[in-house]
């Protein structure tokens, strides 16, 4: 079964990156000479995705649209000056990609389950679909991507395929880590464990193909709870656990690229060093 759709979560205030994110959406911060989110979009392009559902807030909507849509005045300016090379650089819209914008009020429900729920309900999605965050691309070979790794590994529409990113043993206590069986099926995710509690050093980065069954569990989780803004987030790992309890299968696939977490200043600086070859 072909995977042609992807949800990319791009809402949120990006408070870890204040004050710059007061005016620039965190996923639009520069990574090299392109915005962070474009690396995630290009991963989807390489995987054969044709429909991308961007879950956005007000700032993200205007800035992301401006990046991917035409800029007639700038085109005319460069054309008048015969700036052919620069004209080519502003053609940023990927071919054969349909962007769909889903509005999220980040002052309402918040957490990784919410963008999935909003996109699935607004567009009546009931098929396997890729889910990515917009601020943590994978950097690798130009003809490959970790979205493509997921799509290539997907075989069973009733099964979820999830990326595991390998970290050093010393970093295991910082993350949600996978426990998996001998067949690479996920058993559980342990948050910030000791090294002795896990049987792999694969971290969860919430990049996966959601099966229709898992989609329904996520939507039910988001709609059946009433967490206040000062309570817990609608974290997506809770539905993962429920999915596994109900007999769902989540196959862990090791990443093929380098994970660039641009959500923090330190991570963003490191990502720029990687992309720019510093």
Secondary structure, 3 states (H helix, E strand, C coil): CCCCEEEEECCCCCHHHCCHHHCCCHHHCEECCEEHHHHHHHHHHHCCCCEEEEEECHHHHHHHHHHHCCCHHHHHHHHHCCCHHHHHHCCCCCCCCEEEEEECCCCCCCCHHHHHHHHHHHCCCCCCEEEEECCCCEECCCCCCHHHHHHHHCCCCCEEEEEEEECCHHHHHHCEEEEECCCCEEEEEEECCCHHHCCCCEEEEEEEEECHHHHHHHHHHHHHCCCCCCCCCCCHHHHHHHHHHCCCEEEEEECCCEECCCCCHHHHHHHHHHHCCC
